[in-house]
Amino acid sequence: MSRVTLVSFDIDGTLEVGEPPGIVPVALVRTAKRLGYLVGSCSDRPISYQQDLWERLHIAVDFTVLKHRLADVKGRFPAAAYYHIGDTDTDAFYATGAGFSFLRADAPARRLWPSELFAEPPRRARS
């Protein structure tokens, strides 16, 4: 079993660059990539829009899919944990239907996200 974590992001209403903007900063996506997570987007936005967005942000994502194809992501990428972060009941429906844990992108719910999801690795002391 893989020990990697996979995180899927909705765009509109979730990411700070969405329309409307959400509470998830782009820096959080970069942190997830730096920590070795598989990262991508699952949105109602066309694939070409999603790819252009990540290219403009200079983030090399592992996948871009339409919301109803989230189960395909799980089939393509073995992982120890699967999360989808979104802001709507539709996001929750597709995430849970595909076997993902759904994390609601709002301030009260964010406090309930697993602490290890975006935890920085311990810093090594300089000698």
PyMOL commands that set and color helices and strands:
alter all, ss='L'
color gray80, all
select helices_A, chain A and resi 26-34+47-56+67-76+89-97+107-110+115-118
alter helices_A, ss='H'
color red, helices_A
select strands_A, chain A and resi 5-9+38-43+63-66+81-86+101-104
alter strands_A, ss='S'
color yellow, strands_A
deselect
rebuild
show_as cartoon
